[in-house]
Amino acid sequence: MKLGVDYPMTAAPIETDVAIIGAGPIGLFAVFELGLLDLKCHLIDILDRPGGQCTELYPEKPIYDIPGLPIVTGQELVNKLLEQIKPFAPQFHFSEMATGLEKLPDGRWKLKTDAGTELIAPVVVIAAGAGSFQPKRPPVPGIESFENAGDGIGVHYAVRKMETFRGKNILIAGGGDSALDWVINLAPLAKSMTLVHHRDGFRAAAHSVNQMRELEKEGKVKFHVASVKAIHGEPGKMTGVTLAGHDKSEWNLDADAFLPFFGLTIKLGPIAEFGINLNENLIPVDTARFESQTPGIFAIGDINTYTGKLKLILSGFHEAALMAQAAFHIARPNEKLRFQYTTSSSNLQKKLGVS
Amino acid sequence: MKIHAIDRQGKEHTLEGRDGWSVMEILRDGGLDIAAECGGACACATCHVYINDGWFEKLPAPSEAEIDMLDMALAVEPNSRLSCQVICSNETDGIKVTVAPE
């Protein structure tokens, strides 16, 4: 994931039929239903790969309630959906967050991302689940003011250029693979490297843990069972932290950079600013079209709400099918929608590349 | 069976537990602000709670998977648990928990 990255404003706006926010299972299946109606799609997702929660949270966990698939893992389901929509050649914009939505004079929508991508489409489909995945922010007072302080200093939730951390006093927090991988990779070029974690044990891969223990023995890494209680310095210029042990003992540590790695959590994000009517962070829709209260903006999957809503993947699939019918009439106002079955329509089979 | 839960604003709630349900489900249905993003699959660490007043020791020990997943939680203390992995029963009647910071 590319967070806090400055992108150049470059390419010209892309015109398409449907702009989909979210490449989770429901966004992917929407491509299929829209594709059968000859509508082309672009998808935006903040993650660096398709699948949303299925691949980010539970890629290896089995799902038992997908009709026709008695058991399938999150990753397998996503792989099958990608195979299913391949004939429709969806265009993906990964590692991008949808940040702005405006209506154009011709009635279409312009959707912008934090990477400078601009999509122009008559239909926007929000299939954003619970929102966008963002790094978990430790509950340290004032931590926000030390974020985006610049290369190699302050609080960072990702490492873009290792070189920017050369010669710095680095503090890393966490016990997963990201935390230990960055301890191992940054220790050789850091002035000092400290790792803090809540226990003397790690969920990270055993070989990474062994490597870290070796570095600790060599004196290249300091490890404490502790957490960060306070950050010292001026906003934008961090000088150190207060660490605290479980026994409430506290001590100070000089640090130029603090890198917390606690994985991702989901926040609604900029969708809240799109001007669409929300009800407790969900988008109310009608159950015939799955359209929000803003015409042309649809919402399917976990992000929507209606009487009887169940947050199930299978419900999202149904919602995608009905949404596509309604979206067709907006994207192709002068055409007649021909409802066909994939089993019997040679026309649909041609689109799917099977006849 | 009762669950005494303190929310992030420090307000105490007394909720009715249900045999076999997870504490996470009771907190969520009781309207407490707890994300539980993965829906109880021990896969996200967003249902993190502290177990208070000696109740931690009375509970069955956490699984290896839960201990690992707690590494992804913030502000973990020795009495931390993932509430989706704490199951209500007669033995947990009166349990005291505090929702961990987000």
Interface residues (C-beta under 8 A of the other chain):
Chain A: Q53 L57 Y58 K61 A130 K136 R137 P138 P139 G174 G175 G176 H197 H198 R199 G201 F202 R203 S227 H246 F262 G263 T265 I266 K311
Chain B: A35 E37 C38 G39 A41 A43 C44 A45 T46 I67 D68 M69 L70 D71 M72 A73 L74 A75 V76 E77 P78 S80 P101 E102
